[in-house]
């Protein structure tokens, strides 16, 4: 314990000393970048696979939710409870609690459940969506075991002033509208985005749970949601920048009737989320100071008229504070250190009263540039204390090195962890479940090694990538039934994951014609070792094989896109599986101008082959359906 406390104090002191080095620098420095994202991702996630959705794919999903976009993104699997329902992410076999979602560098995972519902997040709210594969607990803290999703805004100061609006009409009562206005100067800029959507989701489906497989109409699956995002950037001087963000989301969803239910369901869920962020950057002659603060308020109201208590009210609040300083050591080397304090508060009908938690963390990274900055070695450390519980020090080592101009080798190894969420610890004993305050944090190792190859000749540009990854996580927290049938979380199991990722991108440009293709394949062997019937089996809802493909063609103002994904067979309990399926979506569009107004008209067909499939057992998914959209920009 003394050693751990000593290391924790050293990290805190090193962060403080690094911050002090540049407070009194007076030499003016021009701002070189003002993008709202984590410098840790781009400078210190060395050796990791980081990808962004293809621009053609973003076009196809710009009127939809983040879940629909990520479902077609490299190496990602989504667990979706019907159209518009709860959608949680899985990368490399990990669960939603093993994949933090960061907005402007702030972790927006629920402190109660440890998850994020991606179906409530409009794609249009984010200028950048980046997916980091593999463990990165040293950089982003608890839960960063299988990957991290980064959501951020753009450089508003350099973005042109504009007013835009979008209307979409689709099958099964779908209608959505959005608008955005960006205004400002080179020293101040502001953006306001609004979004609204309604869908009945009353589609016809084949009910395979009943004798004769009758065709039925889906019931109780409607959704109404709207959101507002407001962002500002102030260039306060040649050396400082202040960025603010406010995001409100309201989501009212009927929880769709299961295929196995004999009566139409009447349950519903109402989510209200409020998030605010403030980010201050100071650009000194030797480095960058970044101070940020965030407030996250989540409210989930669950309603079921068949229960004795028909409503369950769940509320959580997170206050996140973080300061870090990146200090340059010469042209290619740097160190980064910081501290994080997070306060979590929850109030729920499932708790015996209010519960709260204080979390303090210190982190540090060092980057040593190789081969004139085209490669690097990064070593990182992190220590966290949750209330009085001090976690073991975690570390990571990442390497990237060009073998020659077109081929780059990379690899990393990291120690990661996840502290229990508040539901795991404090759920009040009732007739169904109870929490366990004696739980330990999950801990484990992860690593990967890979290579990237790029080639350009004439009209063609080709990029190839491949990586092997492996991880082992101990004390995985699982809820299991006790004697008497009550469910309780335990540190019982060990998870081992290994697999490969491989991708190819090809682009050809000839005159006004542009053809692009992107294919990404993932094989994941994710095995659970436990003392029950799940022992030595593939983890539930983890496909062994997953593939995404996007093909695009454009000529002048015309464009066409074909996007598909293949999801392999998955277990949904210890012995039963869901069939593999393939989905294809296509889009045709044309851009034109009328009296100074830019217009983009598109027609989309989703599930072109009319596939019959299930993502989660007994939740019907829609057949072939259609979307008609028009986007206007002034």
Protein Blocks (a to p, Z undefined) as FASTA:
>chain_A
ZZmmmmmmmmmmmmmmmmmmmmmgcbdcddfbfcdcdfklmmmmghiacddddfklmmmm
mmmcfklmmmmgghiacddebehiacdddeehiafklmccdeehiafbdfklopacfklp
cfklpmbdcddedjdfkmnoghilnbccddddddfklpccdddddddddeehiacddddd
deddfkbccdddddddddeklaccddfkbghiaadddehkaccdddddddddddfbfkbc
cddddddddddddddddfkbcbdcfbdcdddddddddddddddfkbccdddddddddddd
dddfkbmblbdcdddddddddddddddehjkbccdddddddddddddfkbgbdcdddddd
ddddddddeehhiaccddddddddehjbccdddddddddddfblmlccdddddddddddd
fklmmoccdfkbccdfkbccdddddddddddddddehjbccdddddddddddehiacddd
dehhiacdddfbccddddddddddddddehjbccdddddddddddddddfbfkgoiaceh
iafbdcdddddddehjbccdddddddddddfbfkbccdddddddddddddddeehiacdd
ddddehklopacdfbghiacddddddddddddZZ
